Amino acid sequence: CDEWDKINRSIRVGVDITPPQRKKGIATDAYNIVLQYFFNQLDIHRVWLSVVTYNTPALRLYEKLGFKKEGVQREVGTSSFKARQIGKGESRAREIRKREA
């Protein structure tokens, strides 16, 4: 978490999974844990993130978790970014069950 606004109870979040570990549900589990912690333990009101516009798998994940599109930052360096946010009552985060090996 690199940006935490304690007055407005808003925080920026991001998770990066190395290519060999992708498509295993790790990011989904990580976000579920983090969102539950932010909303239930830290009483965060709003969680937000930025994602490059061409990262379709991440955009699908954020939509599944309940993040809403907030805007687009155009031509930031060589890419455009989509801003996403989720409010405390909008989270679809669920408790993580231990995976069977």
Rosetta blueprint (number, residue, H / E / L):
1 C L
2 D L
3 E E
4 W E
5 D E
6 K L
7 I L
8 N L
9 R L
10 S E
11 I E
12 R E
13 V L
14 G L
15 V L
16 D L
17 I L
18 T L
19 P H
20 P H
21 Q H
22 R L
23 K L
24 K L
25 G L
26 I H
27 A H
28 T H
29 D H
30 A H
31 Y H
32 N H
33 I H
34 V H
35 L H
36 Q H
37 Y H
38 F H
39 F H
40 N H
41 Q H
42 L L
43 D L
44 I L
45 H L
46 R E
47 V E
48 W E
49 L E
50 S E
51 V E
52 V E
53 T L
54 Y L
55 N L
56 T H
57 P H
58 A H
59 L H
60 R H
61 L H
62 Y H
63 E H
64 K H
65 L H
66 G L
67 F L
68 K E
69 K E
70 E E
71 G E
72 V E
73 Q E
74 R E
75 E E
76 V E
77 G L
78 T L
79 S E
80 S E
81 F E
82 K E
83 A E
84 R E
85 Q E
86 I E
87 G E
88 K H
89 G H
90 E H
91 S L
92 R L
93 A L
94 R L
95 E L
96 I L
97 R L
98 K L
99 R L
100 E L
101 A L
